[in-house]
Amino acid sequence: METALDILKSELRGNLVLPEDSNYDDTREVYNGMIDKKPAMIAMCVDAADVMTALRYGRENNMLIAVRGGGHNGGGLGTCDDGLVIDLSGIKYIRVNTEDNTVRVGGGNLWGEVDHATHPFGLAVPAGIISSTGVGGLTLGGGVGHLSRKYGLTIDNLLEADMVLADGSFVTVNQTNHPDLFWAIRGGGGNFGIVTSFKFQGHPLSTVIGGPTLWPIEQAEEVIAWYDKFIHEAPDELNGFLATMVIPGPPFPEVLHLKKFCGIVWCYAGDDQQEFDRLFQPVKAMNPVFEHVGPMPYPSVQTLFDGLMPPGLQWYWRADFFDSLGPEVGAAHLEFGSSIPTPLSQMHLYPISGAASRVAQDATPWAYRDAKYAGVIVGVDPDPINADKITNWCKAYWNALHPYSMGGAYSNFMMEEGQERVMASYKDNYTRLVKIKSKYDPENLFRVNQNIQPG
């Protein structure tokens, strides 16, 4: 007699991976090696019909459901123990429309694949800084990266999405069709459904001028105070995120290896070398001990750090928004930047200004348009034996900075930190999100995420 599981297998075009299968352990892995969850089954979906089929099975069998795109989520919220993982990695297609410079992207694509498809057309879609990041997770959380000051967050460039909802229905959402749902997915995470397709606005961009500048960590306070003033007065075309970091090894010169630095990674999205040279003079006047900034294709700046951050490393994340980098903040960065525990552990501050700051606070759920920075601290190391070391350093660093923060964090930079942190990260937009959640997912089927609980 055919079982419900047999029927599910026969109805899926993609594979259903079970614990007894030889590829189960490889398939259940996510980017963060600290996450070791064991789902009851993983549905490797290849189209929207597979998503609908898997979701129906999970709902009818009262299963915990996690949705996985690129698998980069720090807290491992693309997987779960003993439940159903709906994996979108087989839903890949990219179509560039040259008439209006829009880009249609499958729910399982990675950003490096998008860059590969758009670059020959002289286009780019604003994303993050690691090309192996999934399109879905980064977009639904907001999307902060090299082009935020010039073209806004990724959600500011989202025009439309195809979704499978909790009741199994399939909808296309945009400004005129389900506008409430379209509003919610631009920063509200995976709380409202499974996105199988995104439509983005692309922007003319081929070559950027980018790369890092480094100063000894002892100059952190001086560099941070200067940067805090410089970056927000710069034209939108110039972006640079600040970091405390260790140079782990190649491709950097050997003289820098395993030393601690305060660094800025630049990306100039203009097309005037002379204008860049003029803008960059104040940076040179700060006398960095290392500078490797020059023209490169936009996909190259997006892949600068891919080699240092392969899948499977141990990661622990903490984050906050900041509206200023006063002396106390600079002092904390000096202290904890001087005690980075492993070569890959680091802190980043991403500027939220320019185009990203000119969107109304309530235009999307992303409630911190008035922040100057999205900050994140990550403890990173390949060896599980160092998990406690990197976690403790990360928490201590965060505890020192949090009193000077704005109270909430960019959801893509959060671990599982509880409901109060989720509410703080959406501020006044949380109430509206609860209403939309209650309308489209009243049973909280989609709860393996930074969860917005229905009212």
TABELKA-V922970 format. One record per backbone hydrogen bond with DSSP energy under -1.0 kcal/mol. CO is the residue of the C=O (numbers start at 0). NH is the residue of the N-H. If there is no record, write none. Layout:
((CO | NH) (CO | NH))
//
This chain:
((2 | 6) (3 | 7) (4 | 8) (5 | 9) (6 | 10) (7 | 11) (14 | 43) (16 | 41) (17 | 20) (20 | 23) (22 | 26) (23 | 27) (30 | 311) (31 | 34) (37 | 81) (40 | 84) (41 | 16) (42 | 44) (42 | 86) (46 | 50) (47 | 51) (48 | 52) (49 | 53) (50 | 54) (51 | 55) (52 | 56) (53 | 57) (54 | 58) (55 | 59) (56 | 60) (57 | 62) (58 | 61) (63 | 83) (65 | 85) (67 | 87) (70 | 30) (72 | 75) (75 | 78) (82 | 39) (82 | 40) (83 | 65) (84 | 42) (85 | 67) (86 | 44) (87 | 90) (89 | 91) (90 | 107) (92 | 105) (94 | 103) (96 | 100) (100 | 201) (101 | 96) (102 | 199) (103 | 94) (104 | 197) (105 | 108) (108 | 134) (109 | 113) (110 | 114) (111 | 115) (112 | 116) (113 | 117) (114 | 118) (117 | 120) (117 | 122) (118 | 121) (121 | 204) (123 | 202) (129 | 132) (130 | 111) (132 | 110) (133 | 137) (134 | 138) (135 | 139) (136 | 140) (137 | 141) (139 | 188) (141 | 154) (142 | 153) (144 | 147) (146 | 150) (147 | 151) (148 | 354) (153 | 156) (156 | 200) (159 | 198) (160 | 172) (161 | 195) (161 | 196) (162 | 170) (163 | 193) (164 | 167) (168 | 164) (170 | 162) (172 | 160) (176 | 173) (177 | 181) (178 | 182) (179 | 183) (180 | 184) (183 | 187) (184 | 186) (193 | 163) (195 | 106) (196 | 161) (197 | 104) (198 | 158) (198 | 159) (199 | 102) (202 | 123) (205 | 297) (207 | 295) (208 | 267) (209 | 293) (210 | 265) (211 | 291) (212 | 263) (213 | 288) (213 | 289) (214 | 261) (215 | 218) (216 | 219) (218 | 222) (219 | 223) (220 | 224) (221 | 225) (222 | 226) (223 | 227) (225 | 229) (226 | 230) (234 | 237) (236 | 268) (238 | 266) (240 | 264) (241 | 348) (242 | 262) (243 | 346) (244 | 260) (246 | 257) (248 | 251) (252 | 255) (253 | 256) (255 | 258) (258 | 246) (259 | 216) (260 | 244) (261 | 214) (262 | 242) (263 | 212) (264 | 240) (265 | 210) (266 | 238) (267 | 208) (271 | 275) (272 | 276) (273 | 277) (274 | 278) (275 | 279) (279 | 283) (280 | 284) (282 | 285) (283 | 286) (289 | 213) (293 | 209) (295 | 207) (296 | 299) (296 | 300) (297 | 301) (304 | 308) (312 | 32) (313 | 380) (315 | 378) (317 | 376) (319 | 374) (320 | 405) (321 | 371) (321 | 372) (325 | 329) (326 | 330) (327 | 331) (328 | 332) (329 | 333) (330 | 334) (331 | 335) (332 | 336) (333 | 337) (341 | 344) (345 | 377) (346 | 243) (347 | 375) (348 | 241) (349 | 373) (352 | 355) (353 | 356) (359 | 362) (367 | 370) (371 | 351) (372 | 321) (373 | 349) (374 | 319) (375 | 347) (376 | 317) (377 | 345) (378 | 315) (380 | 313) (382 | 385) (383 | 386) (385 | 389) (386 | 390) (387 | 391) (388 | 392) (389 | 393) (390 | 394) (391 | 395) (392 | 396) (393 | 397) (394 | 398) (395 | 399) (396 | 400) (397 | 401) (400 | 403) (401 | 404) (407 | 320) (409 | 412) (410 | 413) (414 | 416) (417 | 421) (418 | 422) (419 | 423) (420 | 424) (422 | 425) (422 | 426) (425 | 428) (426 | 429) (428 | 432) (429 | 433) (430 | 434) (431 | 435) (432 | 436) (433 | 437) (434 | 438) (435 | 439) (436 | 440) (440 | 443) (444 | 446) (446 | 448) (448 | 450))
//
